[in-house]
Each structure stands twice: as structure tokens, then as C-alpha cells.
Amino acid sequence: MEIQGQQDSVVSYDYATVLRIPYWPGALRNLGWWRQLNGCPTASPTIISYGSYSIHLHTGCADGSQAALVDIPTAGHYC
């Protein structure tokens, strides 16, 4: 599980580069990597909204694992 604020100025929510070299895949791409590593069957996560945050969730993965991103639109790095 990753918890990521969209307003984070330290670790970018989006794909980021330095001098055109990738250094952070971004929260959604990172979730996609965990989906693949965990053997989750679907490419698109289920999105569950809770008002001030949402959870992007992949279930049905290998060995009962899951891949999840808690997305907090108004949060920065330290919430």
C-alpha cells in the first residue's frame, strides 16, 4: 500500500524526471508495478471514494495479496 498526497512537493504524485532522466514513476505507475509484481489479474483498479480521499485497489492477486494506493488530493508530503 502506498499513501500519496497529490500536493506533495517532495515526492511527486505524477511521473517526474531530472534532466530528462526518470527518477520517480508517479503514484499511479508505481501502483501498476505493484499490480504486476503481485500478479493481480486486472489492469484497472477499483476506485473507492471516501470524501477526502480515495483508494485505488487491485484484488484477486497471487497468494491473496493486493495492491493499493491511498490517494489524498489535498495532502502534501507530511499530510
Order of alpha helices (4+ residues) and beta strands (2+ residues): beta-beta-beta-alpha-beta-beta-beta
